[in-house]
Amino acid sequence: MLFNEKLIRRRKERGLTQEELADHLSVSRQTVSKWENGDCMPDVDKFIRLSDLLEISLDELAGREVEVEPIVLPTPELPKSGKKLRCLLAAAAACLLIGVVCFCLGRYAFPKAAPPEASQSAVLPVELKTQSFSMSGRDARFTANADLDGKVFLYRSDFPELAPVELPAVYEDGVYNVPNIPSGNYERMVLVLSADGQERSALVVEGLVINADGASWVNPD
């Protein structure tokens, strides 16, 4: 499959329009259209960013098929002498016996080592709340009344038919960090935390807009 065919297929599999892909790469939609029509190829930097964004290797994106040659092992020769065969069988039996003895000693003769103390289990708050939302470029930061890693879900208002964007929310030094949010118009951002079979969610912001001019949002009441 050629590069332009692979690009079209992966873009559609990722649920992106030409305009959205162009926005991620800081190029025009016409440039993406030329790539997909086979009129030109992206430069090295854009090619690498395309590979990361579409989650595809550079070789596969370029249309290269990597063939792996099978490894053929030589057929072992059987010992010709009956004496050698008996020696090999005796050695194998001795190794098997030693293995059984070691297994029995380890299982029954020696006490098992005590398992390491389990780390303190994460506790979810009764009601999850967030505050102090801010943006630096396309990276978001906010605080919450919890201290474990989670996820955020961004629900699109410009393309509501698409699945929400799911990103990791990493807790560090009292602050949740959500890096590299894709440009777009989002109806809301929701934080979701899970622990011990339970789950909590909280609205972070509403009306989040991220584009080349910066970011804007509305804090929830």
ABEGO torsion letter per residue (X at the ends): XBAAAAAAAAAAAAGBBAAAAAAAAGBBAAAAAAAAAGABBBBAAAAAAAAAAAGBBAAAAAGBBBBBBBBBBBBBBBBABAAAAAAAAAAAAAAAAAAAAAAAAAAAABBBBBBBBBBBBBBBBABBBBBGBBBBEABBBBBBABABBBBBBBBBAABAABBBBBBBBBBBGGBBBBBGBBBEBBABBBBBBBBGGBBBBBBABBGBBBBAAEBBBBBBX
